[in-house]
């Protein structure tokens, strides 16, 4: 599960940086690199969204676990 966690974290960071660029400079880096509306860029967007869901579930799960078993 550690590999999935690392991959999803990286994708969430990529998505966050991309949205930051869109907000600040109106520049979509994923679309610029992979082609606007291309199957590959759409796949990246979907993977970033799924990664955000996975990380949100992990965050909720970690916060609801008893403090005695929570990792520090």
PyMOL commands that set and color helices and strands:
alter all, ss='L'
color gray80, all
select helices_A, chain A and resi 2-25+29-34+39-64
alter helices_A, ss='H'
color red, helices_A
deselect
rebuild
show_as cartoon
